[in-house]
Amino acid sequence: MALSLAAMYLLLKKGFRVPPAPAPKQAGAYEPAQPAAPVKHWSDGGRMLTEVVAESRYLATVRALAGEHGDQGADSRLQAVLAVDPLNPYDDKPVAVFIAGRMTGYLSQKDAQAFRDRQRREEIEGQSVSCDAAIRGGAVWQNKHLAYAVWVDVELSR
């Protein structure tokens, strides 16, 4: 009981200290390094079932890569390079997606884990992999341009 009273006295005498707020993260300030040349080309037979996330941060790049398509939606076929980004300060081991040497987004956390698992099975951990990609969207609907989406042609066991 005396120990509790002494601790309470010290807290009241010195006051409660609020820990300093962490420094705010700057959105868009981090850019992953260019990946090394891919060691393999993965394919899922052209199904394009894996969607890239966070591509809205790279909208200008994605729009430029989509090419001219008028009011119709784009369906540009390109080659992507996927690379684990171990230095990313915002996520634990995300997988960055580069198209034509330009950053276009990331795999979702679930897909990134499946990507790293497949790399381990194929004994190519940490190395870049290429695959086909599609940029779709951008059509005009009700006088507005629809969003673009990036899809990659990799089969990731779930």
HELIX and SHEET records of a PDB file:
HELIX    1   1 ALA A    2  LYS A   14  1                                  13    
HELIX    2   2 GLU A   55  TYR A   58  5                                   4    
HELIX    3   3 LEU A   59  ALA A   66  1                                   8    
HELIX    4   4 GLN A  109  ARG A  121  1                                  13    
SHEET    1   A 7 LYS A  40  HIS A  41  0                                        
SHEET    2   A 7 VAL A 129  GLY A 137  1                                        
SHEET    3   A 7 ALA A  74  VAL A  84 -1                                        
SHEET    4   A 7 VAL A  95  ILE A  99 -1                                        
SHEET    5   A 7 ARG A 102  LEU A 107 -1                                        
SHEET    6   A 7 THR A  50  VAL A  53 -1                                        
SHEET    7   A 7 TYR A 148  VAL A 152 -1                                        
SHEET    1   B 2 VAL A 140  TRP A 141  0                                        
SHEET    2   B 2 LYS A 144  HIS A 145 -1                                        
END                                                                             
